[in-house]
Amino acid sequence: MNSFIVKSNFIDIENRRIIPSEIRIENGVIISIIQIDEVLTDYVLPGFVDSHVHIESSLLVPSEFARLAVLHGTVATVSDPHEIANVLGISGVDYMIENAKKVPFHFFFGAPSCVPATIFETAGATLDSSEVDDLLKRDEILYLSEMMNFPGVLNGDDEVLKKLASAKKYNKPVDGHAPGITGDAAKKYIDAGISTDHECYTIAEAEEKIKFGMKVLIREGSAAKNFEELIPLVQHHCSDIMFCSDDKHPDNLIEGHINQLVARAINKGFDMFNVLTAACLNPVKHYQLPVGLLRVGDQADFIVTSDLKNFIVDKTFIKGKLVAQKGKSFIESVTAKTPNQFSIVPLTIDEFFYTPKETEHVIECLDGQLITNNLKIESGKLNVENDVLKLVVVNRYNKSKVAVSYIKNFGLKSGAIASSVAHDSHNIIAVGVNDLEILNAVNLVIENKGGLTAVKENEMHVLPLPVAGLMSNCDAWEVASTYSIIHRFSVDVLGSTLRAPFMSLSFMALLVIPHLKLSDKGLFDGDTFSFIS
């Protein structure tokens, strides 16, 4: 029998108390919790849960993501695999599930609801309502992933309604995605059975959605950062909020995860039990996850820390197994296959030629936000001096005309960067100071069948992403190191003023986030949900 005892100050979140305890674990299950009369210096509590994340955006396969996440006390993720589904369809979802099973970590996957996200872009696959139903009937699929097609919900689109009906039929929750939707429209969206939203960016929006019965996820990722605006919710709405990262690059994941949000909230003076309710308990209860909450009879999923200020995690246990201790991960790497879909050959410079109109609609990128502004700028001001750069999207699934537009606030003074991570269809997106640099960055992505690239004249950097053009099959620390190099080059050498230029770039093709974005088919107005002619 595998049996051991943990003596520690037990943070009993539900009963809002801390008691010195002896916790006995046998065969991965908590057998007893007994209060003891001893002075102890460390604390035990349930593990952290990321309540909404796209594992693919870490650039790591699930097994490698887990190796980093456990360092920070994360024991589970509610993972939406719609990035890989947009490239490979159901086989992509199956890939994530199978790879995730190879490591001791709780991955909980949903059925992607919007593949493709819209009809205004070219994706590698389509999941219709019957295929979504087939996924939802599986025990290993726990929920319907974020319903980004909020116009479809509000207008009663038949396919959307069938997907929502399938989730209801199998008694599985539905995740939302409704940035800026308020009032009657928000109520109608929520009344359709949609239970969460991670896209709120104002307190007023979040409080209204909570009033209508929705759970609000406070997001802090590598690009989208809503923590500072929304964290006051924890004071009066702790039972209605959760923490999530949504999209998190590997260098940031090495530094921390949900534990960082817990520390920041507590150091702002918010009640620790309220904060831990959001970080540990609410996701497990809302999604009915088979994750232990430090109760007798639960799986032994918990963490130990001696630091209630910064929440640096000393030990992480999953199913009674020690998976991380003091910065060392005990999860071993596994061999990862590299399925992909990349069907184009290198381009020529004339394919990027574009004659601007007298006045152009220009995407204004907002650092730390996924929303953009729709500017109108005269053609004579479309230049580097005004921080207005050419933005292109290249269809990676078949040969077609390159989509060209302009973007402000990216800050590049030289060179170009490109990526095959371009939400949600994951065509190639690039931004640069001239056509030659953009061409070189795009062709480097094509030559590697996916990746992140940064170029300046003859200096070229690449992080290959052979798994669907989204993820590396390499060691997590190696990927993080390579990413850090290409990130620093884009900032220190090329001059980008954004905190996460590659992550921000990847969202400039996400049409379901207002206000102006670029797909492989053209410039798109997220307010009218139509192309700008």
C-alpha positions in Angstrom: 0.0 0.0 0.0 1.3 3.5 -1.0 0.7 5.5 2.2 2.2 8.7 3.6 1.3 11.5 6.0 1.5 15.3 5.4 1.8 17.5 8.5 1.0 21.1 7.7 -1.3 24.0 8.4 -4.5 23.0 6.5 -6.1 26.0 4.7 -9.7 25.0 4.9 -11.1 27.3 2.3 -14.8 26.4 2.6 -14.9 26.8 6.4 -12.5 29.8 6.2 -10.0 28.6 8.8 -6.4 27.4 9.1 -5.7 24.4 11.4 -2.5 22.4 12.1 -3.3 19.0 10.6 -2.1 15.5 9.9 -3.3 14.4 6.5 -3.1 10.7 5.7 -3.0 9.6 2.1 -3.3 6.0 0.9 -3.2 4.9 -2.7 -3.7 8.5 -4.0 -6.8 9.2 -1.8 -7.1 11.3 1.4 -8.0 8.9 4.2 -8.1 11.3 7.1 -7.5 14.8 8.2 -6.8 15.2 11.9 -6.2 18.4 13.8 -3.0 18.3 15.8 -1.5 20.5 18.5 1.8 21.4 16.8 3.4 24.6 15.6 3.9 24.2 11.8 5.5 26.5 9.3 4.1 25.5 6.0 0.5 25.3 4.6 -1.4 22.8 2.6 -4.3 23.7 0.3 -6.1 22.4 -2.8 -4.2 22.8 -6.1 -4.9 25.7 -8.5 -7.1 25.3 -11.6 -6.8 27.4 -14.8 -10.4 27.7 -15.7 -9.9 28.5 -19.4 -6.8 27.9 -21.4 -5.8 27.0 -24.9 -2.8 24.7 -24.3 -1.7 25.3 -27.9 -0.9 28.9 -27.2 1.8 27.9 -24.8 3.5 26.5 -28.0 3.8 23.3 -26.0 2.0 20.0 -26.3 -0.1 19.1 -23.3 2.5 16.8 -21.7 5.2 19.6 -21.8 2.7 22.2 -20.6 2.1 20.0 -17.5 5.8 19.9 -16.7 5.8 23.6 -16.2 2.4 24.2 -14.7 2.9 21.9 -11.8 5.9 24.0 -10.7 3.4 26.7 -9.7 0.8 24.5 -8.0 -1.5 24.1 -11.0 -3.1 20.6 -10.9 -5.8 21.0 -13.6 -6.8 23.0 -16.6 -10.1 23.5 -18.3 -8.7 23.3 -21.8 -10.3 24.4 -25.1 -8.7 22.6 -28.0 -10.2 24.7 -30.7 -6.9 26.0 -32.0 -5.8 22.5 -33.2 -9.3 21.7 -34.2 -9.3 24.6 -36.6 -6.3 23.0 -38.3 -6.9 19.3 -38.0 -10.6 18.8 -36.9 -11.5 16.0 -34.5 -8.2 14.3 -35.1 -6.6 17.3 -33.5 -8.8 17.1 -30.4 -7.9 13.4 -30.2 -4.3 14.3 -30.4 -4.5 16.6 -27.4 -6.4 14.0 -25.3 -4.0 11.2 -26.1 -0.9 13.2 -25.4 -2.4 14.6 -22.2 -3.1 11.0 -20.9 0.7 10.3 -20.9 1.4 12.5 -17.9 0.1 12.8 -14.3 -1.9 16.0 -14.7 -5.6 16.8 -14.9 -6.5 18.0 -18.4 -10.2 18.5 -19.1 -11.0 19.2 -22.7 -14.2 20.7 -24.2 -15.8 20.2 -27.6 -14.9 23.2 -29.8 -18.1 25.0 -30.7 -16.8 27.3 -33.4 -14.7 25.5 -36.0 -14.2 27.7 -38.0 -14.8 30.7 -35.7 -16.6 32.5 -38.6 -17.4 31.9 -42.3 -15.2 34.9 -43.1 -11.9 33.1 -43.0 -10.3 29.9 -44.3 -9.6 27.2 -41.7 -8.2 23.7 -42.1 -11.4 21.9 -40.8 -15.1 22.3 -40.0 -17.0 20.8 -37.1 -20.7 20.8 -37.7 -23.4 20.2 -35.0 -23.4 16.4 -35.5 -19.6 16.2 -35.0 -19.9 18.4 -31.9 -22.6 16.1 -30.6 -20.4 13.1 -31.2 -17.7 14.8 -29.1 -20.1 15.9 -26.3 -21.4 12.4 -25.8 -17.9 11.2 -24.8 -17.2 11.0 -21.1 -13.7 12.6 -21.6 -15.3 15.8 -23.1 -16.6 17.8 -20.2 -18.2 20.9 -21.7 -18.9 22.9 -24.9 -16.1 25.2 -25.5 -16.5 29.0 -25.8 -19.4 30.0 -28.0 -17.7 32.8 -30.0 -20.4 33.1 -32.5 -22.5 35.4 -30.3 -24.3 36.8 -33.4 -25.4 33.3 -34.1 -26.7 32.9 -30.6 -28.6 36.2 -30.7 -30.0 35.6 -34.1 -31.0 32.0 -33.6 -28.6 30.4 -36.1 -29.8 26.7 -36.5 -26.3 25.2 -36.3 -25.5 27.2 -33.1 -28.8 26.2 -31.5 -28.2 22.5 -32.2 -24.7 22.7 -30.6 -26.2 24.4 -27.5 -29.0 21.8 -27.4 -26.4 19.0 -27.5 -24.6 20.4 -24.4 -28.0 20.6 -22.6 -28.8 17.0 -23.6 -25.6 15.7 -22.1 -25.9 18.0 -19.1 -22.6 19.7 -19.9 -21.8 23.4 -19.3 -21.3 25.9 -22.1 -18.4 28.4 -22.1 -19.1 31.9 -23.4 -17.2 34.5 -25.4 -19.1 37.8 -25.6 -16.7 40.8 -25.4 -18.6 44.0 -24.7 -22.0 42.4 -25.0 -24.3 44.0 -22.4 -28.0 44.7 -21.7 -30.7 42.7 -23.4 -28.2 41.1 -25.8 -26.1 39.8 -22.8 -29.2 38.4 -21.1 -30.4 36.7 -24.2 -26.9 35.2 -24.7 -26.8 33.9 -21.2 -30.4 32.7 -21.2 -29.4 30.4 -24.2 -27.5 28.3 -21.6 -24.1 29.9 -21.7 -22.6 29.9 -18.2 -19.2 31.7 -18.3 -17.3 34.5 -20.0 -13.6 35.3 -20.0 -13.9 38.3 -22.3 -15.2 41.0 -19.9 -12.9 44.0 -19.8 -14.9 46.4 -17.6 -16.3 46.0 -14.1 -19.7 47.2 -15.2 -19.9 44.5 -17.9 -18.7 41.8 -15.6 -21.2 42.8 -12.8 -24.1 42.9 -15.2 -23.3 39.4 -16.5 -23.0 38.1 -13.0 -26.4 39.6 -12.2 -27.8 37.7 -15.2 -26.4 34.4 -13.8 -23.1 34.1 -15.5 -19.7 33.1 -14.0 -16.9 35.6 -14.9 -13.4 34.4 -15.5 -10.7 36.9 -14.7 -8.1 36.6 -17.5 -4.5 37.4 -17.3 -2.6 35.9 -20.2 0.5 36.9 -22.2 -1.4 39.4 -24.3 -4.9 39.9 -22.8 -4.6 41.3 -19.3 -7.9 42.1 -17.4 -6.8 41.3 -13.9 -6.3 44.9 -12.7 -9.7 46.0 -13.9 -11.7 43.0 -12.7 -10.0 41.8 -9.5 -12.3 44.0 -7.2 -15.0 41.4 -8.1 -13.4 39.1 -5.6 -14.6 41.2 -2.8 -18.3 40.7 -3.2 -18.6 38.0 -6.0 -16.0 35.4 -4.9 -18.4 32.6 -5.6 -19.1 33.8 -9.2 -15.5 34.3 -10.5 -12.5 32.1 -11.5 -9.0 32.8 -12.7 -7.8 31.9 -16.2 -4.9 32.6 -18.5 -6.6 31.9 -21.9 -3.3 32.1 -23.8 0.1 32.0 -22.1 3.5 31.8 -23.8 6.1 29.4 -22.4 8.5 32.0 -21.0 5.6 33.4 -18.9 4.6 29.9 -17.8 8.1 29.3 -16.5 7.7 32.4 -14.3 4.3 31.5 -12.8 0.7 30.6 -13.4 -2.5 31.0 -11.4 -0.4 31.3 -8.2 0.8 34.7 -9.5 -2.8 36.0 -9.6 -3.5 34.7 -6.2 -0.4 36.5 -4.8 -1.3 39.7 -6.6 -4.9 39.7 -5.3 -3.9 39.0 -1.7 -1.2 41.6 -1.8 -3.8 44.1 -2.9 -5.5 43.4 0.4 -8.3 41.1 -0.8 -9.4 38.3 1.5 -7.3 35.2 1.1 -10.3 32.8 1.4 -12.2 34.7 -1.2 -9.2 34.6 -3.6 -8.6 30.9 -3.0 -12.3 30.2 -3.5 -11.9 31.6 -7.0 -8.6 29.9 -7.7 -9.2 26.4 -6.3 -12.8 25.6 -5.6 -15.0 27.4 -8.2 -13.7 25.7 -11.4 -13.9 22.2 -9.8 -17.5 22.8 -8.7 -18.7 24.6 -11.9 -17.4 22.1 -14.3 -17.9 19.1 -11.9 -14.2 18.2 -12.3 -12.9 15.0 -10.7 -10.2 17.0 -8.8 -9.6 16.7 -5.1 -10.4 19.6 -2.8 -8.7 18.3 0.3 -11.6 16.4 1.8 -11.7 12.9 3.2 -12.3 10.6 0.3 -11.0 13.0 -2.4 -8.1 12.3 -4.7 -4.9 13.7 -3.1 -4.5 16.8 -5.4 -2.9 19.5 -3.3 0.0 21.8 -2.9 2.3 22.8 0.0 3.7 26.3 0.5 5.5 28.2 3.2 4.8 31.5 1.5 1.3 33.0 1.9 2.5 36.3 0.4 4.0 35.3 -3.0 2.5 31.8 -3.1 5.8 30.2 -4.3 4.9 26.5 -4.3 7.1 24.1 -2.5 5.4 20.8 -3.5 2.6 19.8 -5.8 0.8 16.5 -5.5 -1.5 14.9 -8.1 -3.4 11.7 -7.1 -1.0 11.4 -4.2 2.1 11.6 -6.4 4.7 14.2 -5.9 5.0 15.9 -9.3 7.0 19.0 -8.4 9.2 20.2 -5.6 11.0 23.6 -5.1 11.2 24.4 -8.8 11.9 20.9 -10.1 9.3 19.0 -12.1 9.2 15.3 -11.8 7.0 14.8 -14.9 9.1 13.3 -17.6 9.0 14.2 -21.3 7.3 11.9 -23.7 7.7 11.5 -27.4 5.2 13.7 -29.3 4.0 13.1 -32.8 3.8 16.0 -35.3 0.6 16.0 -37.3 0.2 19.0 -39.5 -1.6 20.6 -42.4 0.6 23.1 -44.4 0.0 23.2 -48.1 1.7 26.2 -49.6 5.1 26.9 -51.2 7.3 30.0 -50.6 5.9 33.3 -52.0 7.3 36.0 -54.2 7.6 39.7 -53.3 5.1 40.8 -55.9 2.3 39.0 -54.0 2.6 41.6 -51.2 2.2 44.6 -53.5 -0.7 46.8 -52.5 -1.7 50.3 -53.6 -3.4 52.0 -50.6 -6.6 54.0 -51.0 -6.6 57.7 -50.3 -7.9 56.9 -46.8 -7.4 53.5 -45.2 -9.0 51.7 -42.3 -6.1 50.9 -40.0 -6.1 48.4 -37.1 -5.0 50.1 -33.8 -3.4 47.5 -31.6 -3.9 48.0 -27.9 -1.2 46.6 -25.7 -2.7 44.2 -23.1 -6.0 43.9 -24.9 -7.5 41.7 -27.7 -9.9 44.4 -28.8 -8.6 46.9 -31.4 -9.7 50.3 -32.7 -10.8 51.1 -36.2 -8.8 54.2 -37.3 -9.0 56.0 -40.6 -5.6 57.3 -41.8 -4.6 59.1 -45.0 -2.3 57.2 -47.3 0.6 59.6 -46.9 0.8 58.7 -43.2 1.0 54.9 -43.7 4.7 54.7 -42.8 7.1 53.6 -40.1 7.6 57.2 -38.9 3.9 57.2 -37.9 4.1 53.7 -36.5 1.8 52.4 -39.2 3.0 49.1 -40.7 1.9 46.7 -43.3 0.0 43.7 -42.0 -0.6 40.6 -44.1 -2.4 37.3 -43.7 -1.5 34.4 -46.0 -3.8 31.4 -46.4 -1.7 28.3 -45.4 -4.2 25.7 -46.6 -4.3 26.6 -50.3 -2.9 29.1 -52.7 -4.8 32.3 -52.7 -4.4 36.1 -52.8 -2.5 37.6 -49.9 -4.7 39.8 -47.7 -3.1 43.2 -46.9 -3.9 45.9 -44.5 -2.2 48.3 -42.0 -1.7 48.3 -38.3 -0.7 51.0 -35.8 1.1 50.8 -32.4 3.2 47.7 -33.2 6.3 49.8 -32.9 8.7 48.0 -35.2 11.4 50.2 -36.5 13.0 47.6 -38.8 12.5 44.0 -40.0 9.4 41.9 -39.7 7.9 39.1 -37.6 5.5 36.3 -38.7 3.6 33.5 -37.2 1.5 30.5 -38.1 -0.3 31.0 -34.8 -3.1 33.3 -35.9 -6.4 32.9 -34.1 -8.5 31.1 -34.9 -7.9 29.6 -38.3 -4.1 29.8 -38.0 -3.1 31.1 -41.3 0.2 32.9 -41.5 0.1 36.5 -40.2 3.0 38.9 -40.5 3.9 42.6 -39.8 6.9 44.5 -41.0 8.5 47.7 -42.2 8.7 46.7 -45.9 7.7 43.9 -48.3 11.1 42.3 -48.5 11.3 41.8 -44.8 7.7 40.5 -44.6 8.4 38.1 -47.5 11.4 36.7 -45.7 9.6 36.3 -42.4 6.6 34.6 -44.1 8.7 32.2 -46.2 10.7 31.2 -43.2 7.4 30.1 -41.6 6.5 28.2 -44.7 9.9 26.5 -45.0 9.4 25.2 -41.4 5.8 24.1 -42.0 4.8 26.4 -39.1 6.6 28.6 -36.5 7.4 32.0 -35.2 9.9 34.0 -37.1 11.7 37.4 -36.8 14.0 38.8 -39.4 16.1 41.8 -40.1 18.1 41.8 -43.3 20.3 38.7 -43.1 19.6 37.9 -39.5 16.8 35.4 -39.1 15.3 33.7 -36.1 12.8 30.9 -36.0 10.9 28.8 -33.5 9.6 25.8 -35.5 6.1 24.6 -34.6 5.7 21.2 -36.4 2.6 20.1 -34.4 -0.2 21.6 -36.5 1.9 24.7 -37.0 0.9 25.6 -33.4 3.2 23.6 -31.0 6.7 22.4 -30.7 7.5 18.8 -30.0 10.6 19.7 -27.9 11.4 20.1 -24.2 9.4 22.9 -22.5 12.5 24.7 -21.2 14.2 24.5 -24.6 11.0 26.0 -26.3 10.8 28.7 -23.7 14.5 29.6 -24.2 14.1 29.8 -28.0 11.0 31.8 -27.6 12.7 34.2 -25.2 15.5 34.8 -27.8 13.0 35.6 -30.7 10.9 37.7 -28.3 13.9 39.8 -27.2 15.0 40.2 -30.9 11.6 41.5 -31.8 11.7 44.0 -29.0 15.4 45.0 -28.5 16.5 44.8 -32.2 13.3 45.4 -34.2 11.9 47.8 -31.8 8.4 46.5 -31.0 6.8 48.4 -28.1 4.4 45.7 -27.1 4.8 43.5 -24.1 4.1 40.3 -26.1 4.4 41.1 -29.8 3.9 37.6 -31.1 0.9 37.0 -28.9 -0.6 40.3 -29.9 0.1 39.6 -33.6 -1.7 36.2 -33.3 -5.0 38.0 -32.3 -5.0 40.5 -35.1 -6.8 37.8 -37.3 -9.4 37.0 -34.6 -12.6 38.3 -36.2 -14.8 37.6 -33.2 -13.1 40.3 -31.1 -14.0 43.8 -32.1 -13.4 46.2 -33.7 -11.2 45.7 -36.7 -9.2 42.6 -37.7 -7.7 41.0 -40.9 -8.5 37.5 -42.1 -7.0 35.8 -45.2 -10.1 37.0 -47.0 -9.9 40.7 -46.1 -10.3 43.4 -43.6 -13.2 42.7 -41.2 -15.4 45.0 -39.1 -16.3 43.1 -35.9 -19.1 45.5 -35.1 -21.1 45.0 -38.3 -19.7 41.4 -38.7 -18.9 42.1 -42.3 -15.9 42.9 -44.5 -14.9 46.4 -45.2 -15.1 46.8 -49.0 
